[in-house]
Amino acid sequence: MSVLPKKNDLGFFEIRLESIGGLGANLAGKMLAEAGVLGLGLNGSNFSSYGSEKKGSPVKSFIRFCDPDVEIRDHSPIEEPHVIGVFHEALYKMVDVVSGLKPDSIVLVNSTRDFDEIKEDLKIEYGTLAIVDALGIAVEEKTKVNTAMLGALFKICDFLDPDSMRSVIRKTFEKKYPHLVEPNIRTFDRGYNEVTFKTYETPQGAKGKQFKVPLPQLGYKTQEIGGVITAQANSILKDLSGSRQGFLPKFDSEKCIHCASCDTVCPDFCFVWEEGEDKKGRKNMFLKGIDYQYCKGCLKCVEACPTSALTDLREEMGYAEANTVKHTFPYVTGGAL
């Protein structure tokens, strides 16, 4: 008798993890597949999809399970998953994380917000939503988000044996990082125990979300001759806020000495300056604030700040929008923003 609670037409139970580089979704997918294969004797496969291998860039990890007598010959990306794990809640700004969602699927989100707020942001109409504060658990246990998310995923996929994952955690860390074994097991257990659920009633005959393949803005039909991008300084139009891993710098103007140490180490356009006069009437540049559109949350500025004008803050939804100070780029695409 099969232990899988659901199967698609090919006999697979499928999981898709949506994340950004640096949160460990790739490793989480490998460990999850290993626990199902070695712990339960299921057939399983795992692979990931990502562009440039760097922190902050979107990452997808795919896991397929099937009964031992079924052979896996499908290695295409998962389009209609039974479970979606969203490691970074702001990722929906860059990626359609619930694309291909089935009416009876479960969406797990790393967040501290209310169910209804997340449902509205993700544009989910029905189905089951699960929330776990994976970042908070990871910070307290001094581990990573992926282990807490694994704990929550095991609570969702109740056909999997949590003890098999604890064995995989030991096997993964005990040789190179033995001091991380127990903290990661605690993180896994907390994710398993602290995840909460809310089910929105699914109407009869409800259809899932259609899977859409994201298309590039410039293709062979829309690209200029010679591959020239005509918009000047087009990189400043990008919103990098989805790359933050949960923290951002908080600016206190009262403590700022305008030394520009923060701007020196900043890899982007985060800091906004304005010309003014100091107490002696000399012209100087003064830090006005932070344009959070370009902040990737690297916190290099916090490390460089000689005073406590910049401190690290766990990001709350709406904080960046309420406290951002916008740049003015008057010559972008030939006009004023």
C-alpha positions, -999 to 999 in steps of 0.1 A, spaced: 0 0 0 14 34 -10 23 59 18 20 89 -5 -11 110 3 -15 123 -32 -2 115 -67 -4 132 -101 -11 114 -133 24 100 -135 23 87 -99 45 114 -84 41 135 -52 59 167 -60 74 196 -39 87 229 -51 109 251 -30 110 288 -39 140 308 -24 169 331 -30 206 322 -30 220 320 5 190 305 24 200 269 17 170 257 -4 193 237 -27 207 217 3 172 215 19 159 198 -13 188 173 -13 183 164 24 145 161 20 149 138 -10 175 117 9 153 114 39 124 100 18 146 76 -2 168 63 26 142 66 54 111 52 36 125 33 6 106 56 -18 120 64 -52 129 101 -53 148 127 -73 160 162 -65 175 190 -86 176 228 -86 172 256 -110 190 290 -107 208 316 -128 239 332 -115 250 314 -84 250 342 -59 233 355 -28 199 371 -35 192 356 -69 160 334 -73 165 297 -67 140 268 -72 145 233 -58 124 204 -70 117 171 -52 98 142 -66 87 111 -47 70 79 -60 64 43 -49 94 19 -51 79 1 -81 76 33 -101 106 44 -121 114 81 -124 121 92 -159 107 127 -157 134 153 -148 116 184 -159 109 213 -136 78 208 -114 49 229 -127 20 217 -105 34 209 -70 14 194 -42 35 215 -17 52 248 -22 78 260 3 85 298 1 117 305 20 116 342 15 82 359 17 92 391 -3 102 368 -32 67 372 -47 77 407 -58 102 391 -83 88 357 -89 53 342 -92 59 317 -64 25 301 -65 24 295 -103 8 261 -110 -7 259 -75 -34 232 -73 -67 238 -54 -57 212 -28 -21 222 -25 -3 235 6 18 266 6 44 270 34 57 306 40 86 318 62 69 347 79 56 362 111 26 379 95 -11 370 96 -26 344 73 -50 368 56 -22 393 47 -1 366 31 -31 351 13 -38 386 -2 -2 392 -12 2 358 -29 -33 361 -45 -44 327 -31 -82 322 -31 -84 288 -15 -64 259 -2 -41 255 29 -16 281 40 11 272 65 33 297 83 65 293 103 89 319 116 119 301 102 142 332 103 134 338 139 141 302 148 174 303 128 186 335 145 178 322 180 195 288 173 224 304 153 216 281 123 200 287 89 165 291 76 166 259 56 166 235 86 136 252 102 117 251 69 126 214 66 109 208 100 78 225 88 78 206 55 80 173 75 49 183 95 31 190 62 44 158 45 34 136 74 41 104 55 79 112 60 97 100 91 112 129 112 138 105 126 151 99 91 157 136 87 175 138 121 198 111 108 204 130 76 212 161 96 238 142 116 253 126 85 255 160 67 272 180 95 290 156 118 322 153 98 330 189 89 308 208 114 301 186 144 293 216 166 263 224 143 246 190 146 226 196 178 216 232 169 203 221 136 184 192 151 168 217 176 160 240 147 144 212 128 123 202 158 112 238 164 102 242 127 82 209 130 64 220 162 59 257 156 44 257 121 7 267 120 -20 261 94 -51 277 81 -74 262 54 -95 283 31 -125 264 19 -122 252 -17 -154 255 -37 -165 226 -58 -150 225 -93 -123 250 -83 -93 252 -107 -57 257 -98 -34 285 -109 -21 281 -144 16 276 -146 33 304 -165 69 304 -178 85 338 -172 96 354 -204 126 378 -207 117 414 -215 140 414 -245 139 385 -269 147 379 -306 116 398 -317 119 427 -293 157 433 -290 172 463 -308 195 456 -337 230 449 -325 218 441 -290 219 477 -279 198 486 -248 187 522 -255 176 531 -220 204 550 -202 214 536 -168 186 510 -170 200 491 -140 187 518 -116 151 508 -125 155 474 -108 140 467 -74 165 447 -54 144 445 -22 135 409 -29 171 399 -24 171 407 13 174 377 36 154 392 64 175 421 77 181 457 66 200 487 80 181 511 102 193 547 99 194 571 128 202 606 115 208 620 151 239 598 154 252 602 119 285 621 114 283 620 76 316 603 72 305 583 41 320 550 54 287 534 47 285 546 11 321 535 5 313 498 12 278 498 -3 277 478 -35 247 497 -49 228 531 -49 214 528 -13 226 561 3 210 594 -7 230 626 -1 222 663 -2 244 694 -2 243 717 28 263 738 52 278 727 85 278 748 117 307 769 105 290 777 71 312 754 51 296 734 22 294 697 29 274 666 18 250 653 44 234 618 44 197 622 39 186 586 42 185 552 25 167 542 -7 157 507 2 148 499 -34 185 491 -39 193 476 -5 201 439 -7 205 436 31 242 427 30 247 450 62 282 459 51 273 495 60 264 485 96 298 469 100 316 500 85 296 526 105 319 541 132 289 552 153 256 535 159 238 555 132 233 523 113 221 492 131 207 459 118 169 455 119 148 425 112 126 436 83 89 440 88 66 443 58 60 480 51 90 493 70 112 499 39 84 516 20 76 539 50 112 549 57 128 550 22 143 582 9 142 581 -29 169 590 -53 163 614 -81 177 604 -115 166 632 -139 181 617 -171 168 582 -170 153 572 -204 155 608 -215 131 622 -188 126 628 -151 114 601 -127 
